[in-house]
Amino acid sequence: MDSTDARIAVELESRLGVIDSIERDDPARSALTGAELWVFVGVAGMITLLGVLVLAL
């Protein structure tokens, strides 16, 4: 690795650290609840069934 690659790696690590510290407490990054997961599965299932219905007709 030459000096340019090392400098870029250090800069990238620094930027990732800044992003991590800013977004650490962001509620949008929290884990999904069980209800949210079930809604996602239900919507995905309904879209799949609708697609199968459209193909069958």
Buried (B, 14 or more C-beta within 10 A) or exposed (E): EEEEEEEEEEEEEEEEEEEEEEEEEEEEEEEEEEEEEEEEEEEEEEEEEEEEEEEEE
